[in-house]
Amino acid sequence: MSATSEGNQETGSRSAVRSLLRLWPYVRPVRARLFTAAGVAIVASCLSLVIPLVLKWLVDGPVADRDPGGVWLGGALLLGLGLAEALLFGLRRWLVARPLAGVEAAMRADLYRRLQRLPVSFHDRWPSGQLLSRATTDLMLLRLFLAFPMTFLVVNGATILVGFAILLTQDWALGLVLLGPVVPLVILCSLFETRYSAVARTAQDQLGDLTTVVEEGVLGIRIIKGFGRHRAQARAFHSLSHRLRTTELRKARLLATLWALIMALPELAIGAALVLGTVRVADGDLSAGTLVGFLSTALALRWPVESIGFLLAISQDAANAADRYFEVMDEPPAADEDGDGQRSPGGKRLGGGGQHSPGGKRLDGEGASTGGGARFEPASTGGGLRFEGVEFRYADAPDGDPPVLRGIDLHIRQGESMALVGATGSGKTTLTALVPRLHEATGGRITVDGRDITAMCRDDLRTLVSVAFEEPTLFSATAGENVLMGAADGGPEDLSRALAVAQADFVHALPDGTDTKVGEQGLSLSGGQRQRLALARAVVGRPRFLVLDDPLSALDVHTEALVEAALREVLTDTTALIVAHRPSTVLLADRVALLSEGRIAAVGTHQELLRNSAEYRLLMSGAAEAATGLEGGAAR
């Protein structure tokens, strides 16, 4: 997906105000404190406008009358007003700090929950860096907007209105002089908003792209170093970084131009008012105190006027951040996961649950095995796993391309294990992903124990079905926690049994045993060790249905034999679908299904397919020759 191009197309037509108003559900629970903070800030800002009136009184009164007592009184009033203003602004900061931190936390939690419930096809389209930048940088911009610009756009607007009312009351002619730049400023701000918004959105999307490159560089550091590609990776990073720098400089130029004009026009008006006022004081038409008070009020309004450009810039950044945030939140979750376990912005729970690791981490993401005890009552007994006319096409596939899977009819009987064999690209992994509904079949239906899986809640389905992927994913947790992710209420005995089945007893030799942290992605372990832990995670919950996507590919032949022997005991009580590439794995199964060009070409025992299917013989002979070569190489 090109988030940058999509964002740029939407920027021109969207309203910043409408985008920011979408934050209201999150702000509503803390609106009392925010409104109080805004009121306190308005009072504090208006106190600063009282100071010029005190100066006017001082000049026309005690100073003109040479009254020391009056001067001291005026000084005390000025000091009191300054202290009161400072205390009120401090109170405003205290009022908004805690609730806005809560708003940011609630938005981040909602975003994370939505990401967990979005279908795999969404994650296939979106770069991870774009999602990370939305959960970090964009939410920081929104909190900054709620803490400062949102309040001060109101506060400064109120201050400007009160200030000009005071100016016109003191002298309407001079007040009209200061009102002269208002129309040009409004036009400038309107033009600035349109241009700045487009550039700001581009910068935020480019930051997401840069985050993706950094993340890939960190996670793929072994590949980068192994192939000596650090210079190429550095060039890619430099190119994106340079693009982002260029865009940020465009933002800075726009903001600098606006700021210069916003500062210049009021300064010219103040200068004109000063000249006109001085002439009128010399002519006796205006008192010196009135001129001092007028100019002091005008100078007090400089910051509210000059801050308009700065506040508009942050507001546009926040509006783009809100658009980017809600781009993800607006994505429809998988059908029966909509609202499942989510909370409203106010924190109220809206639906069901999901599994957690022993450490409390939520584990119902698409990549985790979620097998567990058999809590689901089947619609009928003895149904096993059945595919009936199943078809699947990826959503982004060209219209003319055939489906990946076409008319799949396959029945795995209760307690039976079936190996799924096929050439690379035949659709084996896609077929296995349909069982736990990581992808949704676009035609036909799949049943477990006679019940259509689309009629089942995903949590119930994934309690029945456990999965082990060819490329195992481990989390930044202990080895034991990673395994027990496959069992909602698993204990030490379940853990020991699963480790034994997967021949993962190496865990006990780690520094802290099963409490050893395996690190991000489990990269502190070998590929075979990671695969064995993933297999242990799949079997720990004693699932009724087991889907294994070539789970032994990274094991040496001796460890593979031990794992297969232990797996045979597990498979006697489980209905299993096993993607296999090697004859040794095929022999684990009761029957074999040959998948060819998206169709089931043949079903039978290993010996039957060897006799009757030339394609199967070719696949198995190639696999056997490869295995023999590997064994011979190891022996040599």
Long-range contacts (C-beta under 8 A, 24 or more apart in sequence): 1-125, 1-126, 1-127, 1-130, 3-126, 3-127, 3-130, 3-205, 3-208, 3-209, 3-324, 3-327, 4-202, 4-205, 4-206, 4-209, 7-201, 7-202, 7-204, 7-205, 7-320, 7-323, 7-324, 8-198, 8-201, 8-202, 8-205, 10-323, 11-197, 11-198, 11-201, 11-320, 11-323, 12-194, 12-198, 14-319, 14-323, 16-193, 16-197, 16-315, 16-316, 16-319, 17-319, 19-319, 19-320, 19-322, 19-323, 19-326, 20-145, 20-150, 20-315, 20-318, 20-319, 20-322, 22-322, 22-326, 23-142, 23-146, 23-322, 25-344, 25-345, 25-346, 26-103, 26-106, 26-107, 26-345, 27-103, 27-146, 28-345, 28-346, 29-99, 29-345, 29-346, 29-347, 30-99, 30-100, 30-102, 30-103, 33-95, 33-96, 33-99, 34-95, 34-96, 34-99, 34-146, 34-151, 36-95, 37-91, 37-92, 37-95, 37-96, 37-151, 38-92, 38-151, 38-154, 38-155, 40-88, 40-89, 40-91, 40-92, 40-95, 41-88, 41-89, 41-92, 41-151, 41-152, 41-155, 42-154, 42-155, 42-158, 42-159, 43-88, 44-84, 44-85, 44-88, 44-89, 44-92, 45-85, 45-155, 45-156, 45-158, 45-159, 45-304, 46-158, 46-159, 46-162, 47-81, 47-84, 47-85, 47-88, 48-81, 48-85, 48-159, 48-300, 49-159, 49-162, 49-163, 49-166, 49-297, 49-300, 50-81, 51-78, 51-81, 51-82, 51-296, 51-300, 52-166, 52-292, 52-293, 52-294, 52-295, 52-296, 52-297, 52-300, 53-166, 53-293, 53-297, 54-78, 54-81, 55-289, 55-292, 55-293, 55-296, 56-170, 56-289, 56-290, 56-292, 56-293, 56-294, 56-296, 57-289, 58-289, 59-287, 59-288, 59-289, 59-292, 59-293, 60-287, 60-288, 60-289, 60-290, 61-289, 63-289, 64-288, 64-289, 92-151, 96-146, 96-147, 96-151, 97-147, 100-143, 100-146, 100-147, 101-143, 103-143, 103-146, 104-139, 104-140, 104-142, 104-143, 106-343, 106-345, 106-347, 107-139, 107-142, 107-325, 107-345, 108-135, 108-139, 109-343, 110-329, 110-342, 110-343, 110-345, 111-135, 111-139, 111-325, 111-328, 111-329, 113-341, 113-342, 113-343, 114-328, 114-329, 114-331, 114-333, 114-342, 115-328, 116-362, 116-364, 116-365, 116-366, 117-333, 117-334, 117-337, 117-338, 117-340, 117-341, 117-342, 118-328, 118-331, 118-333, 118-334, 119-333, 119-334, 119-366, 119-438, 119-439, 119-440, 120-366, 120-433, 120-438, 120-439, 121-394, 121-395, 121-439, 122-331, 123-366, 125-396, 127-208, 127-209, 127-212, 128-212, 128-215, 129-208, 129-209, 129-210, 129-211, 129-212, 129-213, 129-214, 129-215, 129-216, 130-205, 130-208, 130-209, 130-211, 130-212, 131-208, 131-328, 132-208, 132-211, 132-212, 132-215, 133-204, 133-207, 133-208, 133-211, 133-324, 134-208, 134-321, 134-324, 134-325, 134-327, 134-328, 137-204, 137-207, 137-321, 138-204, 138-321, 138-322, 138-324, 138-325, 139-321, 139-325, 141-314, 141-317, 141-318, 141-321, 142-318, 142-321, 142-322, 142-325, 144-314, 144-318, 145-314, 145-315, 145-317, 145-318, 145-321, 148-311, 148-314, 149-311, 149-314, 149-315, 149-318, 150-315, 152-307, 152-311, 153-311, 153-315, 155-304, 156-303, 156-304, 156-305, 156-307, 156-308, 156-311, 157-304, 159-301, 159-304, 160-301, 160-304, 160-305, 163-297, 163-300, 163-301, 163-304, 164-301, 166-297, 167-294, 167-297, 167-298, 170-290, 170-293, 170-294, 170-297, 171-277, 171-286, 171-290, 171-294, 173-276, 174-273, 174-276, 174-277, 174-294, 177-269, 177-272, 177-273, 177-276, 178-266, 178-269, 178-270, 178-273, 178-298, 180-269, 180-272, 181-265, 181-266, 181-268, 181-269, 184-261, 184-265, 185-261, 185-262, 185-265, 185-305, 185-308, 188-258, 188-261, 188-262, 189-258, 189-308, 189-309, 189-312, 192-254, 192-258, 192-309, 192-312, 193-312, 193-316, 195-254, 196-251, 196-254, 196-255, 196-258, 196-312, 196-313, 196-316, 197-316, 197-319, 197-320, 199-247, 199-250, 199-251, 199-254, 200-251, 200-313, 200-316, 200-317, 200-320, 201-320, 201-323, 202-247, 203-244, 203-247, 203-248, 203-251, 204-317, 204-320, 204-321, 204-324, 205-324, 206-240, 206-243, 206-244, 206-247, 207-244, 209-240, 210-237, 210-240, 210-241, 210-244, 213-237, 213-240, 219-520, 219-521, 222-523, 251-313, 255-309, 255-310, 255-313, 258-309, 258-312, 259-306, 259-309, 259-310, 262-305, 262-306, 262-308, 262-309, 263-306, 266-301, 266-302, 266-305, 266-306, 270-295, 270-298, 270-299, 270-302, 273-298, 334-437, 334-440, 334-458, 335-440, 335-454, 336-457, 336-458, 337-458, 340-457, 340-458, 340-459, 352-457, 352-459, 353-459, 354-459, 355-485, 355-488, 356-488, 357-475, 357-477, 357-481, 357-484, 357-485, 358-480, 358-481, 358-484, 359-477, 359-478, 359-481, 361-475, 361-477, 361-481, 363-485, 364-459, 364-462, 366-438, 367-469, 367-473, 368-473, 368-475, 368-485, 368-486, 369-466, 369-467, 369-468, 369-485, 369-486, 369-534, 369-537, 369-538, 370-436, 370-462, 370-463, 370-466, 370-467, 370-485, 370-486, 371-462, 371-463, 371-464, 371-465, 371-466, 371-467, 371-486, 371-487, 371-538, 371-539, 371-540, 371-541, 371-542, 371-543, 371-546, 372-463, 372-466, 372-486, 372-487, 372-488, 372-489, 372-541, 372-543, 373-463, 373-487, 373-488, 373-489, 373-541, 373-542, 374-463, 374-464, 374-542, 374-543, 374-544, 375-460, 375-463, 376-456, 376-460, 376-461, 376-463, 376-464, 376-544, 378-448, 378-449, 378-450, 378-451, 379-449, 379-450, 379-451, 380-449, 380-450, 380-451, 381-414, 381-449, 381-450, 382-413, 382-414, 382-449, 383-414, 383-447, 383-448, 383-449, 383-450, 383-451, 384-411, 384-412, 384-413, 384-414, 384-415, 384-416, 384-448, 384-449, 384-575, 385-411, 385-412, 385-435, 385-446, 385-447, 385-448, 385-545, 385-575, 385-577, 386-410, 386-411, 386-412, 386-446, 386-447, 386-450, 387-411, 387-431, 387-444, 387-446, 388-444, 388-445, 388-446, 388-447, 389-443, 389-444, 389-445, 390-431, 390-434, 390-441, 390-443, 390-444, 390-445, 390-446, 391-441, 391-442, 391-443, 391-444, 392-427, 392-430, 392-431, 392-434, 392-439, 392-441, 392-442, 392-443, 393-442, 402-598, 403-442, 403-443, 403-598, 404-430, 404-598, 405-430, 405-431, 405-434, 405-441, 405-598, 405-599, 406-598, 406-599, 407-444, 407-599, 408-444, 408-598, 408-599, 408-600, 409-600, 410-593, 410-600, 410-603, 412-575, 412-576, 412-577, 413-575, 414-449, 414-575, 415-572, 415-573, 415-574, 415-575, 416-575, 416-576, 416-590, 416-591, 417-571, 417-574, 417-575, 417-576, 417-577, 417-578, 417-588, 417-589, 417-590, 418-576, 418-577, 418-578, 418-589, 418-590, 418-591, 418-592, 418-593, 419-578, 419-579, 419-580, 419-585, 419-586, 419-588, 419-589, 419-591, 419-592, 419-593, 419-606, 420-577, 420-578, 420-579, 420-580, 420-592, 420-593, 420-595, 421-580, 421-581, 421-586, 421-592, 421-593, 421-594, 421-595, 421-616, 421-619, 421-620, 422-594, 422-595, 422-596, 422-619, 423-596, 423-619, 426-595, 426-596, 426-597, 426-598, 427-595, 427-598, 428-549, 428-579, 428-595, 429-470, 429-549, 429-579, 431-595, 432-467, 432-547, 432-549, 432-577, 432-579, 435-465, 435-467, 435-545, 435-547, 435-577, 436-461, 436-462, 436-465, 436-467, 436-547, 437-461, 437-462, 448-544, 448-545, 449-544, 463-488, 463-541, 464-543, 464-544, 464-545, 465-543, 465-544, 465-545, 465-546, 465-547, 466-538, 466-539, 466-541, 466-543, 466-545, 466-546, 466-547, 467-538, 467-547, 467-548, 467-549, 468-534, 468-535, 468-537, 468-538, 468-546, 468-547, 468-548, 468-549, 468-551, 469-534, 469-549, 469-551, 470-549, 470-550, 470-551, 470-553, 470-579, 472-522, 472-530, 472-531, 472-533, 472-534, 473-521, 473-522, 473-534, 474-518, 474-521, 474-522, 474-525, 474-530, 474-533, 474-534, 475-522, 476-517, 476-518, 476-519, 476-520, 477-517, 477-518, 478-512, 478-514, 478-515, 478-516, 478-517, 478-518, 479-507, 479-510, 479-513, 479-514, 479-515, 479-516, 479-518, 479-533, 480-507, 480-514, 480-515, 482-518, 482-522, 482-533, 482-537, 483-514, 483-533, 483-536, 483-537, 483-540, 484-537, 484-540, 485-537, 486-536, 486-537, 486-538, 486-539, 486-540, 486-541, 487-540, 487-541, 487-542, 488-541, 490-540, 490-541, 494-540, 494-541, 494-542, 495-540, 497-540, 498-536, 498-537, 498-539, 498-540, 499-536, 500-566, 501-535, 501-536, 501-539, 501-563, 501-566, 501-567, 501-569, 501-570, 502-532, 502-533, 502-535, 502-536, 502-539, 502-563, 502-566, 503-532, 503-559, 503-562, 503-563, 503-566, 504-529, 504-532, 504-533, 504-535, 504-536, 506-532, 507-533, 526-554, 527-554, 528-554, 528-555, 528-556, 528-559, 530-554, 531-555, 532-559, 532-563, 535-563, 539-567, 539-570, 542-573, 542-574, 543-574, 544-574, 544-575, 545-574, 545-575, 545-576, 545-577, 546-570, 546-571, 546-574, 546-575, 546-576, 546-577, 546-578, 547-576, 547-577, 547-578, 548-576, 548-577, 548-578, 548-579, 549-579, 550-579, 550-580, 550-581, 550-585, 551-578, 552-582, 552-585, 553-581, 556-634, 557-584, 557-627, 557-630, 557-631, 557-634, 560-584, 560-585, 564-588, 581-623, 582-623, 582-624, 582-627, 583-620, 583-623, 583-624, 583-627, 584-627, 586-620, 592-616, 594-619
